[in-house]
Amino acid sequence: MPTTSSLHAQLDALYATWANLSPSSPPAEFDKFANFFDDNCRAWLLSMRELTTPSIGRQGVVDGIKEALKDQRIEERRVVDRFESADGSKISVEMNNRLVVHGKELDPFPETATAVFNEKGLITDFKVYCCRSPVVQIVQDVTGEGPYKCHPVDG
């Protein structure tokens, strides 16, 4: 099993790759991102609250990250603290990131990511924990669509 230091380095490399992705990135860049994950992984790339089903497998991760990049991208990742499980197979990172959401900066944006790794150092389970309300509000302000949209009251 890889060391927790190497797993944290692996997660740092994943985020560095993620921060360099855009909707127009070539397929090879999306494959590079997906290669951090096991073939049978489960990944919640936006938030545990927002997604009812995870991205499953490497192709699911590619599809999920492409969908996420339509609204937001990581402009700067700022690690606040790092944690690991007692057996060393699960790590968590608390972050205070700077995002760009439809061209508008959101800073700071607190998130915690948790990743479980297999013996090959590939991610089998990836979860992001955050409150996406500020992101959703910007998306709605820009697109006019979203859950905070006021609806006329019948009567």
C-alpha positions in Angstrom: 0.0 0.0 0.0 1.3 3.5 -0.8 2.2 5.8 2.1 -0.2 8.5 3.1 2.4 11.1 1.9 2.3 9.5 -1.6 -1.5 9.4 -1.5 -1.6 13.1 -0.6 0.8 13.8 -3.5 -1.5 11.8 -5.8 -4.5 13.9 -4.7 -2.5 17.1 -5.2 -1.6 15.9 -8.8 -5.3 15.1 -9.4 -6.3 18.6 -8.4 -3.4 20.2 -10.5 -4.8 18.3 -13.5 -8.3 19.3 -12.7 -7.4 23.0 -12.4 -5.9 22.9 -15.9 -9.0 21.4 -17.5 -11.5 23.4 -19.5 -14.5 22.3 -21.6 -12.3 22.6 -24.7 -9.4 20.5 -23.3 -8.4 17.6 -25.7 -9.6 14.1 -24.8 -6.1 13.1 -23.7 -6.3 15.7 -20.9 -9.6 14.2 -19.7 -8.0 10.7 -19.9 -5.1 12.0 -17.8 -7.6 13.1 -15.1 -9.5 9.8 -15.3 -6.3 7.8 -14.9 -6.1 8.8 -11.2 -9.2 6.6 -10.7 -9.7 2.9 -10.6 -11.8 1.3 -13.4 -14.6 0.6 -11.0 -14.5 3.8 -9.0 -17.3 5.9 -7.6 -16.8 9.7 -7.6 -19.0 12.6 -6.4 -17.2 15.4 -8.2 -19.4 18.4 -7.2 -20.9 17.6 -3.9 -22.4 14.7 -1.9 -25.6 16.7 -1.5 -26.2 17.6 -5.1 -25.6 14.4 -6.9 -28.0 11.5 -6.3 -25.7 9.1 -8.1 -22.0 9.2 -8.5 -19.9 9.1 -11.6 -19.0 5.4 -12.0 -15.8 4.2 -13.7 -13.3 6.2 -15.6 -15.7 7.1 -18.4 -18.2 8.2 -15.8 -15.5 10.4 -14.2 -14.7 12.0 -17.6 -18.4 12.6 -18.3 -18.8 14.0 -14.7 -15.9 16.4 -14.9 -16.9 17.7 -18.3 -20.4 18.4 -16.9 -18.8 20.2 -13.9 -16.6 22.4 -16.1 -19.6 23.8 -17.9 -20.3 25.9 -14.8 -17.1 26.2 -12.8 -13.4 25.7 -12.7 -10.8 25.8 -10.0 -8.7 28.9 -10.3 -6.6 28.3 -7.2 -6.5 25.4 -4.8 -5.6 26.3 -1.2 -5.1 23.4 1.2 -6.0 24.2 4.8 -5.3 20.8 6.4 -4.8 17.2 5.6 -6.0 14.0 7.3 -5.7 10.3 6.9 -7.5 7.2 8.2 -5.9 4.9 10.8 -5.2 2.3 8.1 -3.9 4.8 5.7 -6.1 4.0 2.7 -8.4 7.1 3.1 -7.2 10.7 3.0 -9.1 13.9 3.3 -8.1 17.5 2.4 -9.8 20.6 3.7 -9.5 23.5 1.2 -10.4 27.1 0.8 -10.4 27.4 -3.0 -10.9 30.2 -5.5 -13.4 29.2 -8.2 -14.5 30.9 -11.4 -18.2 30.3 -12.0 -19.5 31.5 -15.4 -16.8 34.1 -15.4 -17.4 35.4 -11.9 -14.9 34.8 -9.1 -16.0 33.0 -5.9 -13.4 33.4 -3.2 -13.1 31.7 -0.8 -15.0 28.5 -1.5 -14.6 26.0 1.3 -14.5 22.3 0.4 -13.4 19.0 1.8 -12.4 16.1 -0.5 -12.1 12.5 0.7 -10.5 9.8 -1.3 -10.1 6.1 -0.8 -7.3 4.4 -2.6 -6.6 0.8 -3.5 -3.2 -1.0 -3.2 -2.2 0.4 -6.7 -2.7 4.0 -5.5 -5.8 4.5 -7.6 -8.9 6.2 -6.3 -11.8 3.9 -5.7 -14.1 6.3 -3.9 -14.0 10.2 -4.1 -16.3 12.6 -2.4 -16.5 16.3 -2.2 -18.2 17.9 0.7 -19.3 21.6 0.4 -22.2 24.0 0.3 -22.9 24.7 -3.4 -25.4 27.5 -2.7 -23.0 30.3 -3.7 -22.1 28.5 -7.0 -25.8 27.8 -7.7 -26.7 31.4 -7.1 -24.1 32.6 -9.6 -25.2 30.0 -12.2 -28.7 31.2 -11.7 -27.8 34.9 -11.9 -25.9 34.3 -15.2 -28.3 31.7 -16.9 -31.6 32.6 -15.3 -32.2 29.0 -14.4 -31.8 27.4 -11.0 -33.5 26.5 -7.7 -33.5 30.0 -6.3 -35.6 31.4 -9.2 -38.7 33.2 -8.0 -41.9 31.7 -9.3 -45.2 33.6 -9.5 -47.8 32.6 -6.9 -51.1 31.4 -8.2 -54.2 33.0 -6.7 
